[in-house]
Amino acid sequence: MKKQKYIDDLNEIKDIMNRSSKFISLSGLSGVFAGIFALLGAYFAYRMVYMNQDYIGYERAVATNENLTILLIIALITLSLSIGVGIFLSTRKAKKNNQKIWDLQTKRLLINLLIPLITGGIFCLILLFNGYVGIIAPLTLIFYGLALVNASKYTLKEVRSLGIAEIILGLIATYFIGYGLLFWSVGFGLLHIIYGIIMKTRYGS
Amino acid sequence: MKELLKDLNKAFENKIRLGIMSGLVVNEYLDFNSLKELLSVTDGNLASHLKSLEKSGYIVFQKNFLGRKPNTKYSATAEGKKAFVKHIKAIEKLLK
């Protein structure tokens, strides 16, 4: 019957629309890894900032220049590990599905992700070097959330919800300044792990 | 039944032409190579279907150069998008 041909047509139309406009190789597993790296990073940062105080005798987190450098290094390592594993796993997923990893959709996704992200990064660095330490954690959550919402049009729709969750968390964290690292661990650690598991069960990798 | 069939567009009966339109309605533009990969078709095959869609006034193209390589960007016209939506609606009605 002709009916089956039209059902096939509709399915193919949907498939082509998705493949041509969205980056669908984003690996869920890489979310889990990013979350674990973030928790490890947060743990080291916590030890760095708070454990020392026992013997220096300060009562609150202090950002000495030395501390700051080490914190930035921890952040940089965490970030590169997450991005590295993300690229590796997504490339693997793309290969498995016979898709190209570097195409128009990937470029569009990255550009739209990076505009808010780099803006936020530079903004936070400027604040950091001017001594506004407490506001950094909430701000990174907010900017990251905005970046995700902005990029979500070009990838799987769940990224949008993750972004909104990060923004809300960032706003709450802005109110509870001083608990920055805790909120940061929830946002970049816990949320990524939950999101990764959801994606893994929904899309299979 | 006849009433329903008249909304189906002959131009989109072909799978490749349908594929081209599907890609172009959700993208501002796609270049020749992206279309080729998207639909896994040969150059000649794709070119002939693009030409026929262009003749129907459903798509337009813009030729550019990336360095020395020619790069042709295709996009759907307003008329093409309208015809495509009408065609899909007709299919959906037919399947009901």
Interface residues (C-beta under 8 A of the other chain):
Chain A: K3 Y6 I7 D9 L10 E12 I13 I16 M17 R19 S20 S21 K100 D103 L104
Chain B: K15 L18 G19 S22 G23 V25 V26 N27 L30 D31 S34 E37 L38 L39 I88 I91 E92 L94 L95
